[in-house]
């Protein structure tokens, strides 16, 4: 992925700010791969990332007049617009469920690399034995892919506490599984 030059992006943004659709198309073609990478990293889903990129480019079209080259880098500005779009979508999305009865969670447990259905049954049994807070932490971190920071936000708890809960939950799971 080749990053467009800063001078070129600034020139294109100035043209976009004056309503030049051709310049916008060129800006899109040259910057979309970089901005899409940001979307994929934040959204963790290519289809959702495509939607976020579309929203970000729409905002860039509408707000290009706000960019001031004397105050910063054009690609960085577009990256912030893109990041903000992704974070807005993540905040608006319903939180992932931590229910152990949810078919997706059970399928995720069964799809783990061991491939042994007996281990999946043991994991489910041991997850059910954890207290609700630990179970929710483990489910959100390992099965839904949340980071510690995202989990802390989801649980409305300090980052250090969440990390401790996850480590305790994993220790309890290991004891339950006999490892």
C-alpha positions in Angstrom: 0.0 0.0 0.0 1.6 3.2 -1.2 0.8 6.4 0.8 0.1 9.4 -1.4 2.4 12.3 -0.9 1.4 15.0 1.6 1.6 17.8 -0.9 -0.7 15.8 -3.3 -3.2 15.1 -0.6 -3.3 18.7 0.5 -3.8 19.9 -3.1 -6.6 17.3 -3.6 -8.3 18.3 -0.3 -8.2 22.0 -1.3 -9.9 21.1 -4.6 -12.4 18.9 -2.8 -13.2 21.8 -0.5 -14.2 23.8 -3.5 -16.5 21.0 -4.7 -14.3 19.3 -7.3 -15.8 15.8 -7.7 -12.9 14.6 -9.9 -10.4 15.6 -7.2 -12.5 13.8 -4.7 -12.5 10.6 -6.9 -8.7 10.9 -7.1 -8.4 11.5 -3.4 -10.5 8.5 -2.7 -8.6 6.2 -5.1 -5.2 7.3 -3.6 -6.1 7.4 0.1 -8.7 4.6 0.5 -6.3 1.8 0.9 -4.6 3.5 3.9 -7.9 4.6 5.4 -9.4 1.2 4.9 -6.6 -0.4 6.8 -7.5 1.8 9.8 -11.2 0.8 9.4 -10.3 -2.9 9.3 -8.1 -2.7 12.4 -10.7 -0.9 14.4 -13.9 -2.7 13.2 -12.3 -6.2 13.0 -14.8 -7.0 10.2 -14.2 -6.2 6.5 -17.9 -5.5 5.7 -18.3 -3.1 8.6 -14.9 -1.6 7.7 -16.2 -0.9 4.1 -19.3 0.9 5.6 -17.1 3.0 7.9 -14.8 3.9 5.0 -17.8 5.1 3.0 -19.0 7.2 6.0 -15.5 8.6 6.5 -15.1 9.6 2.9 -18.5 11.2 3.0 -17.4 13.3 6.0 -14.2 14.1 4.3 -16.1 15.4 1.3 -18.4 17.5 3.5 -15.7 18.8 5.8 -12.7 19.2 3.5 -13.1 23.0 3.9 -12.1 22.6 7.6 -8.7 21.1 6.9 -5.9 23.6 7.4 -2.5 22.6 6.1 -0.8 25.0 8.4 -2.1 23.1 11.4 -1.2 19.5 10.4 -0.8 16.6 8.0 -3.6 15.9 5.5 -3.4 12.1 5.7 -3.4 12.4 9.5 -6.5 14.6 9.4 -8.3 12.1 7.1 -7.1 9.3 9.4 -8.6 11.0 12.4 -11.9 11.5 10.5 -11.9 7.8 9.6 -11.0 6.8 13.2 -13.8 8.9 14.6 -16.3 7.3 12.2 -15.2 3.9 13.3 -15.4 4.7 17.0 -18.8 6.3 16.5 -20.1 3.1 14.8 -18.5 0.9 17.6 -20.1 3.0 20.3 -23.5 2.8 18.6 -23.4 -0.9 18.1 -25.1 -3.1 20.7 -22.5 -4.7 23.1 -21.6 -8.3 22.3 -23.6 -10.8 24.3 -21.9 -12.8 27.0 -24.6 -15.4 27.3 -23.2 -18.9 27.3 -26.4 -20.2 25.6 -25.8 -18.1 22.6 -25.1 -20.5 19.6 -22.3 -18.3 18.4 -20.4 -18.5 21.6 -20.8 -22.2 21.8 -19.7 -22.6 18.2 -16.6 -20.4 18.9 -15.7 -22.6 21.8 -16.1 -25.7 19.7 -14.1 -24.2 16.8 -11.0 -23.7 18.9 -7.8 -25.3 17.5 -8.0 -28.5 19.6 -10.9 -29.7 17.4 -11.8 -32.1 20.2 -15.5 -31.8 21.0 -14.9 -33.3 24.5 -12.6 -30.3 25.3 -15.3 -27.9 24.1 -17.8 -29.6 26.5 -15.3 -29.3 29.3 -14.7 -25.6 28.5 -18.4 -24.9 28.5 -18.9 -26.7 31.8 -16.0 -24.8 33.4 -17.2 -21.5 32.0 -20.6 -22.1 33.6 -18.8 -22.6 37.0 -17.1 -19.2 36.9 -18.8 -16.3 38.6 -20.8 -14.1 36.2 -18.2 -11.3 36.1 -15.3 -13.7 35.3 -17.4 -15.6 32.7 -18.3 -12.3 31.0 -14.7 -11.2 30.9 -13.4 -14.4 29.4 -16.3 -14.6 26.9 -15.8 -11.0 25.7 -12.0 -11.2 25.6 -11.4 -14.6 24.1 -14.6 -15.3 22.1 -15.6 -11.8 21.0 -12.1 -10.5 20.6 -12.3 -7.4 22.8 -9.1 -5.8 24.0 -8.5 -5.2 27.7 -9.3 -1.5 27.1 -12.5 -2.3 25.3 -13.5 -4.8 28.0 -12.8 -2.1 30.7 -15.2 0.2 28.9 -17.8 -2.5 28.4 -17.6 -3.5 32.1 -17.4 0.1 33.3 -14.3 -0.8 35.4 -10.7 0.2 35.7 -8.3 -1.4 33.3 -6.2 -3.0 36.0 -9.2 -4.6 37.6 -10.3 -6.0 34.3 -6.9 -7.5 33.6 -6.9 -9.1 37.1 -10.4 -10.5 36.5 -9.3 -12.1 33.2 -6.2 -13.6 34.7 -8.1 -15.0 37.7 -10.8 -16.4 35.4 -8.1 -18.1 33.2 -6.5 -19.6 36.3 -9.8 -20.9 37.5 -10.6 -22.4 34.1 -7.2 -24.1 34.0 -7.8 -25.6 37.5 -11.3 -26.7 36.4 -9.9 -28.3 33.3 -7.2 -30.1 35.4 -4.2 -28.4 33.8 
